Amino acid sequence: MNGYRCFSCAATQDADFAGCLCPSCGGNLDITYDYEAVAEHIEQLGADRARSLFSYAPFLPVKTPRSRFPLRIGATPLYAARRLGQLLGLRNLYLKDDTVNPSASSKDRASVIAVHRAMDIGADIVSVASTGNAGSSLACVAAAVGMRAIVFVPETAPVAKLTQALSFGATVLAVRGNYDDAFDLCRTASDEFGWFNRSTGYNPFTREGKKICAFEIWESLDGRVPDRIVVPTGDGNLLSGMWKGWCDLQGVGLINRMPKIDCVQSESSAAISNTVNRIRDSGASKTDWTTVAVDVVNASTIADSIAVDRPRDGLAAVRAIVESGGDTITVSDEQILAAIPEMARLSGIFPEPAAAAPWAAVKQMRRDDRIETDELVVCLVSGSGLKDIGSAQKAAGEALLIDPAIEAVRNALASSL
């Protein structure tokens, strides 16, 4: 780790900088590396699978733990989704299944790096603002190492996610308001009480955890680079982390081309997509990032994990989409709900609404002739459907209630065909 660079004004800070935001302009910070030095220390990536994320230690800005981390985080499977792909005539569709992480979402990679950073600097309480998944993730990882977690969520957060966080022993504060209200309160409280704030976007170490997903995809594909990766996007940190991972791989010479990073958002929570489209519509050959203001919307979507008014890592995500040549796709709640049982029935993976959004987006792009038949496409399945059963039930329906008689079975089978 070299230090930090601001996404907006490009001001730099040394590695011992103790803040989270740029002191010059208040923008989000990117952690930087000396790629030549990293390249000298790279072992065969993934050779020691037992260490999970720390197989990639040369790319990480935290101390490598002396002992194995208590939980297996990352190293999630990349499945060839042949039956799902056949539906659209896609020959190389893959699903990155992050539902098998310990808290059942993609957030665990970010949480483990944030918690290790907290341990490195001697913090004993970690906090986070979350729509649900980041909160349950931090609670899970903190429990594994014996740290206290304080979780701020909007009062509308799904019960399953709150129950997860509470079961892991976190103090959960349901804020009367939306995610942005919870985010602002978490930041104020963390400053007031001296907690280590893991909140997405605000804390640059979360991006460093999320980028590891790119390393895993690259490794699973035996060094091949996908043509595009479709990422469900709310505050933008998952997407910016994905791009950062591929930039790291290119920086040390392990790849010679880059994937497109596609942004999928709910059409009613599309601040990042709107901003990218505005930049592209301007026709400017070069973007002055110091002048870019990310849109703010009034988000309302069934996909709570990507329901964000003001994306806290929005500028980094916008830059990632623009620099990678990725597409922006917005989908309706109806498209998202329809994608849940379709994915489950044709791939065997049960996604929550936000995690189904990439498949809905791929269908939309295919209809619009934006994806070619032979493209290698990876959809990131970011969270389990068990986190929001109510939404899945709206699309999947209910069980057939029958009498305890064989004739009732025959009638039910006949009616369900």
Phi, psi and omega in degrees: 000122179274316185165216184226148174226136181285134178294333184269299187260354178070010175297146183246154177227151178289167183296337181270008177300133188262353182273180178245338182241158181297124179289345180276316185229355181082007181283168178287150183253145174250134177279132185249159183225156168270099187296329178296318179292321178298316183300327180291337185254001182287126169267181175298114184301133176082006183295328180250082186295336183296337181273357176055238185301330186279006164298336184255028186309323181299338181264005188248144185265026179231163178291137177289126183296146180288330180243162181297139178295143186298335183243150172274111180242136185081198184054036181280156186287148171248110185260138169284115185264073187293314182293321178293317179297324180300332180300329182245005182074027179263125186271342187225058178262131180233150175241123175270108192268089178273006177292345183267004171296161185305321178263007176072031175207169178294343189294343188294327179297316179295319183295319183291323178290320178297317180295320177295323176297318178300319179294321180299325184262004174085017177284148179239355175229131179245147182228163179198146167258140190205151167278351177151307186291316179296326179293312179292328178293310180298320178300318180297308183292320178297320178298323182295333182248003176081029177258156176272138179240136175245121187242125176255126179226156170292152184297343181270005182302142181303139183301320182300320181289321177295318180298320176303306183300317179295320180296326178284355175097008180287153167275116185253122180248109179273113187270132175290100185151195182259188181301320182296324175295318179296320180298310182296320180292321178299317180295316180298314182293321180296319176295320183293318188254001176076027178279156173275115187269111181275001190309137185299139179087303179300318182264114184293343182287340178295322179297325180293330174285317184291335181293339183297335176302323178296318179299318181294319178298313180301316180294317180297331180268015178055041176088000175282154178252127177298157173286323178207150175236126185258119191240125173293134193227126174240277179278348172099352187289323178296319180290315180294327176293320178301315180295319180301320180299316179291325175297320177298315180298320177290323182298330179259008173082018180275342175224156180239007171212163187241149176277159167283139176252107183270137181255119174248130180225159169295142180296343178257011176213060194244040184300316182291316178300317179300320181292316178299315181297322179295318178297315182291324179292338181290337178077006180293138181283337179218140183260129173271101188292342178290343183258356185275122173250123181286138181301154171241135183233174172253088190288138175204104182209153177293338180275081188301329183293341179239023178266099184221128175287309185238102184296120186282344172239034187297316184294319178298321179291317178301315178299319181298317180295313182295313184290331180272349184075022182287165178264158169246133182226130174246139182231154181276164175300325179296319178294320180295313180298318180297330182288336184297301180291331179296314176298315183298316185284333184255355178229339184084007178250131184257106184263151167285171184306312181299324181286340176275342183301321178300321177294319176300322180291320178299318177300317179296315180295324179294320177297327181271008181058038177260354177235130178274157184304320187265004179296144174270110187244130176245125173259130178272116178267098198272347181197153184283145175296340178294346178281344181209070183297325182301317179292317180298323182295329178300327181267325187276336182088194184237163178294152177276121180273123184228163173283158181281064182215146183297327179296325178294325177295316180300315182296319181294318179295321180296320183284340183267354180278000000 
